[in-house]
Amino acid sequence: RKHLEEQPVKFFSHTLLPRMDAVREVLGKLLSTDSNNLGLIPNATQGVNTVLRTYPIKPGDEILITNHGYNACNNAALFHAQKQGASIVVAKIPFPLESQTQIIEAIEQAITPKTKLAIIDHITSPTALVTPIQAIVSLLTERGIDTLVDGAHAPGQLDIDLTAIGAAYYTGNCHKWLCTPKGSAFLYVREDKQKEVRPLA
């Protein structure tokens, strides 16, 4: 911010993009993915909205969420579903939890032939459940369903290998447990999905 205020034109014309590239390189190594699969954004909620805004949902399709999802993201899913004539299905994960198998079972039971996209937290915000995200993504992928992982709380708390997880989309905050400045987050988009996604602005 200090460099920006010193010479804004120079900063935006010559300094900003190389510095963002450098950040994406470091983040890519931390998250086990190519830096070109990452975009820098202010927060994970914006990442969820970016995907929802451009995802090809059609009338009659379903978006699967859970009852442990972050309210702003669940509300965004509801808004975009209604706008496109789609609907929301809520997987009811029990709490307190006895085993991670209950998470997988709750999601599996909520899947229908109309399910196109699932929004699953890596660590749930309201209840701090760590989900078996790789197993969930694998299950959904086998059924032809794309997964958007809300990893707002995961970076810095968990080792994240985005390549191994295999989700179509993953968004996370760096300003929580990685202790970076406020407004530091990322959106990962798998290479085969990148042509569909456009920024909100």
C-alpha positions as CSV (number, residue, x, y, z in Angstrom):
1,R,0.0,0.0,0.0
2,K,2.9,2.3,0.7
3,H,4.4,1.7,-2.7
4,L,1.0,2.2,-4.3
5,E,0.5,5.6,-2.7
6,E,4.0,6.7,-3.6
7,Q,3.5,6.4,-7.3
8,P,0.1,4.9,-8.3
9,V,0.5,5.0,-12.0
10,K,3.9,3.3,-11.9
11,F,2.6,0.8,-9.4
12,F,-0.4,-0.3,-11.5
13,S,1.5,-0.1,-14.9
14,H,4.8,-1.8,-13.9
15,T,4.8,-3.2,-10.4
16,L,1.5,-4.8,-9.6
17,L,1.3,-7.7,-12.1
18,P,4.9,-9.0,-11.6
19,R,4.3,-8.9,-7.8
20,M,1.0,-10.8,-8.2
21,D,2.7,-13.4,-10.4
22,A,5.4,-13.8,-7.6
23,V,2.7,-14.3,-5.0
24,R,0.9,-16.9,-7.2
25,E,4.2,-18.8,-7.7
26,V,4.7,-19.1,-3.9
27,L,1.0,-20.0,-3.4
28,G,1.1,-22.6,-6.1
29,K,4.0,-24.4,-4.4
30,L,2.2,-24.3,-1.1
31,L,-1.0,-25.7,-2.6
32,S,0.6,-28.1,-5.0
33,T,-0.7,-26.7,-8.3
34,D,0.6,-24.6,-11.2
35,S,0.5,-20.9,-10.5
36,N,-1.6,-20.4,-13.7
37,N,-4.5,-22.2,-12.0
38,L,-4.7,-19.5,-9.3
39,G,-6.3,-16.1,-9.3
40,L,-5.9,-13.6,-6.4
41,I,-9.1,-12.3,-4.9
42,P,-10.1,-10.4,-1.7
43,N,-11.9,-13.3,0.0
44,A,-13.3,-16.8,-0.4
45,T,-16.9,-15.6,-0.6
46,Q,-16.0,-13.7,-3.7
47,G,-14.5,-16.9,-5.1
48,V,-17.7,-18.8,-4.5
49,N,-19.7,-16.0,-6.2
50,T,-17.3,-15.8,-9.1
51,V,-17.9,-19.5,-9.9
52,L,-21.7,-19.4,-9.3
53,R,-22.1,-16.3,-11.5
54,T,-20.4,-18.1,-14.5
55,Y,-21.3,-21.7,-13.9
56,P,-23.6,-23.1,-16.6
57,I,-26.6,-23.9,-14.5
58,K,-29.8,-24.6,-16.4
59,P,-33.5,-24.7,-15.4
60,G,-34.2,-27.9,-13.5
61,D,-30.6,-28.4,-12.4
62,E,-29.7,-28.7,-8.7
63,I,-26.9,-27.3,-6.6
64,L,-26.0,-29.3,-3.6
65,I,-25.0,-27.5,-0.4
66,T,-24.7,-28.6,3.2
67,N,-26.4,-27.5,6.4
68,H,-22.9,-26.6,7.7
69,G,-22.1,-24.3,4.9
70,Y,-21.1,-20.6,5.4
71,N,-24.3,-18.6,5.3
72,A,-23.1,-16.0,2.7
73,C,-22.1,-18.8,0.3
74,N,-25.3,-20.8,0.8
75,N,-27.3,-17.6,0.2
76,A,-25.3,-16.9,-2.9
77,A,-26.1,-20.5,-4.2
78,L,-29.8,-20.0,-3.5
79,F,-29.8,-16.6,-5.3
80,H,-28.0,-17.9,-8.4
81,A,-30.2,-21.1,-8.5
82,Q,-33.4,-19.1,-8.3
83,K,-32.1,-16.8,-11.0
84,Q,-31.4,-19.7,-13.4
85,G,-34.6,-21.7,-12.6
86,A,-32.5,-24.3,-10.7
87,S,-33.0,-25.5,-7.1
88,I,-31.0,-26.1,-4.0
89,V,-30.7,-29.5,-2.2
90,V,-29.3,-29.5,1.3
91,A,-27.2,-32.4,2.6
92,K,-27.9,-32.7,6.3
93,I,-24.7,-33.6,8.1
94,P,-25.3,-34.6,11.7
95,F,-23.8,-32.7,14.6
96,P,-22.1,-33.7,16.8
97,L,-20.3,-36.0,14.4
98,E,-19.4,-39.6,15.2
99,S,-17.3,-40.3,12.1
100,Q,-16.3,-38.7,8.8
101,T,-18.2,-41.4,7.1
102,Q,-21.4,-39.6,8.2
103,I,-20.4,-36.6,6.1
104,I,-19.9,-38.7,2.9
105,E,-23.2,-40.6,3.5
106,A,-25.1,-37.4,4.0
107,I,-23.8,-35.9,0.7
108,E,-24.3,-39.2,-1.2
109,Q,-27.9,-39.4,0.0
110,A,-28.6,-35.8,-1.3
111,I,-27.3,-36.5,-4.8
112,T,-29.9,-36.8,-7.5
113,P,-29.7,-37.2,-11.3
114,K,-30.2,-33.4,-11.5
115,T,-27.2,-32.5,-9.3
116,K,-24.7,-30.5,-11.4
117,L,-22.6,-28.6,-8.8
118,A,-21.8,-29.2,-5.1
119,I,-20.5,-26.6,-2.7
120,I,-18.6,-28.3,0.1
121,D,-16.6,-26.7,2.9
122,H,-13.1,-28.1,3.6
123,I,-13.4,-26.9,7.2
124,T,-16.9,-25.8,8.1
125,S,-17.1,-22.3,9.4
126,P,-20.0,-22.6,11.9
127,T,-19.0,-26.0,13.3
128,A,-15.3,-26.5,12.5
129,L,-15.8,-30.0,11.0
130,V,-12.9,-31.1,8.8
131,T,-14.5,-32.9,5.8
132,P,-12.8,-35.7,3.9
133,I,-12.7,-33.5,0.9
134,Q,-10.7,-35.7,-1.4
135,A,-13.1,-38.6,-0.9
136,I,-16.1,-36.3,-1.4
137,V,-14.7,-34.8,-4.6
138,S,-14.0,-38.3,-5.9
139,L,-17.6,-39.5,-5.1
140,L,-19.1,-36.4,-6.8
141,T,-16.8,-36.7,-9.9
142,E,-17.8,-40.3,-10.4
143,R,-21.4,-39.1,-10.6
144,G,-20.5,-36.4,-13.1
145,I,-20.9,-33.5,-10.6
146,D,-18.5,-30.6,-10.3
147,T,-17.3,-29.6,-6.8
148,L,-16.6,-26.0,-5.6
149,V,-14.7,-26.3,-2.4
150,D,-15.1,-23.5,0.1
151,G,-11.7,-23.7,1.8
152,A,-11.9,-20.4,3.6
153,H,-10.4,-21.8,6.8
154,A,-8.1,-24.5,5.4
155,P,-4.9,-22.8,4.2
156,G,-2.5,-22.7,7.2
157,Q,-4.5,-25.3,9.1
158,L,-4.3,-28.2,6.7
159,D,-1.8,-29.4,4.1
160,I,-3.6,-28.7,0.8
161,D,-2.8,-30.6,-2.4
162,L,-5.1,-29.1,-5.0
163,T,-3.9,-31.6,-7.7
164,A,-4.7,-34.6,-5.5
165,I,-8.1,-33.2,-4.3
166,G,-9.1,-32.9,-8.0
167,A,-12.0,-30.4,-7.5
168,A,-13.1,-28.2,-10.4
169,Y,-12.9,-25.2,-8.1
170,Y,-11.3,-24.4,-4.8
171,T,-11.3,-21.0,-3.0
172,G,-9.5,-20.1,0.2
173,N,-8.5,-17.2,2.4
174,C,-4.9,-16.5,3.2
175,H,-5.7,-13.7,5.7
176,K,-6.9,-16.2,8.3
177,W,-4.5,-18.9,9.3
178,L,-1.7,-18.0,7.0
179,C,-1.7,-14.6,8.7
180,T,-1.4,-12.5,5.5
181,P,-2.8,-9.0,5.2
182,K,-6.6,-8.7,5.1
183,G,-8.1,-9.1,1.6
184,S,-5.7,-11.9,0.6
185,A,-7.4,-14.9,-0.9
186,F,-7.3,-17.1,-4.0
187,L,-9.6,-18.9,-6.4
188,Y,-8.3,-22.1,-8.0
189,V,-9.9,-23.3,-11.2
190,R,-8.9,-26.6,-12.8
191,E,-7.5,-26.1,-16.2
192,D,-10.4,-27.7,-18.1
193,K,-12.8,-25.3,-16.5
194,Q,-10.9,-22.0,-16.9
195,K,-12.5,-20.9,-20.2
196,E,-15.9,-20.8,-18.4
197,V,-14.9,-18.6,-15.5
198,R,-14.9,-14.8,-15.6
199,P,-14.2,-12.3,-12.8
200,L,-17.0,-10.5,-11.1
201,A,-15.6,-7.2,-12.3
